[in-house]
Amino acid sequence: MTGLLKFLGWASIVCGIGLGIYYGVQDDPLAEILRDYDDSFRIATAVTWWVSGALSGIVFLALAHILENVEAIRAQMYTPQTGSVARQTERPETGKSRVTLGSVKDFKMRNTD
């Protein structure tokens, strides 16, 4: 799955650059209608394609990175630990943690409580 997301991310970036160049040199039909024909490179159109391709590519690459980290965490959780740090299986001694209710035996609630 991460390979597909990485491919989609890089494909979005490359296609955004290519389409930006293509539509940047393409004739603008609105300019022909308004008789304001300019044969130069349309940088605003190209930048729009470049930015949209880069942003969508970054989103796909970020999702691939997140998914890789989640898969690594999952793999680490379900495999036995073979490193120098052993997994602690017994609970540490906490001391006397039981509370007796003898100290509050004769307690009465007041109106302000």
N, C-alpha and C positions, 0 to 999 in steps of 0.2 A: 504494500500500500504506500509506503514512504517513497518507493522508487517512482510510482506513478505520480505522486504529488510533486516530487522534484522535477520530473519530466515536464509536467504541466507548468510549473513555475518558470523553468528556463525557456520553454516554448512560448509562454506569454511574453517574456522579456524580448526574445528574439523577434517574434512576430510583431510586437509593438514597435520595435526599431524599424523593421522592414516596412510595415504599413505606414509609419510616419514619413519615411522617405518617399514611399510611393504616392501617398496622398499629398505630400508637400510639393511635388512637381506636377501633379495632375491639374488639368484645366478646371477652373472653378466655374460651374454653370451659372451661379448667381452673379459673378463678376461679368460674364458675357451678357446676361440679361440687362444689367445696369450700365452696360457699355463702359465699364471701368476695368477693362482687360489688362492684366499685368502678367507678364511672362516670367516673373521671378519666383523663387522658392518661397512657399508660404510657411513661414516659421511657426506661426500660431497653430496651424493645423498639425504640423509635424510634432510640436511639443506636446500637444494634446494627446496624440497617439503614443508618444514616448512615455509620458507620465502615466497614462492609464495602463500601458503594458508593464511598466516597471512596478507599479503598485499592485497589480493583480499577481505578477510573478512573485513579489515579496510575500504576499499573503499565502500563496501556495507553498513557498519555501519555508515560511514560518510554521505552517501547519505540519509539514513534513518533519521539521526539527522537533516540534512538540510531540508528535507521534513517536519518533525515534526515542525520545527520552522516556515516554510512558512505557514503551515496549522494553527498554532496558531496565526500568524499575520493576516491571512485572517479572522479567526473567530473573532478576536478582532476588526477588521475593520467593520464588518457587524453586530455586536451586539451593542445595545445601552449601553452607559456608565452609570453604576450604582454606581460608586465610589464617593468619596468626591469631586473629581475635575469634575466640570460640563463642558460640551463642550461649547465653546464660539461660539454663533451664530451670534452676531452682530459684525460689523467691528469696529476696534478702530478708533478714530478720528485722522486724520493725519495732520490737520491744513490746511493752504493755500498751496496747491500743484499745482495750475494752473499757468502756465507761460504765460506771455504776450509777444508778439513779438515786442512791442514798443521799447525795448532797442536795437534791432538790425535792426531797420527800415532803417537807412541810411548807413548801413555797405556795404563797397565795397571790393571785393576780389582784392588782389594785385598779381603780378606775382610770388612772393615768397611763397604765401599761397598755 
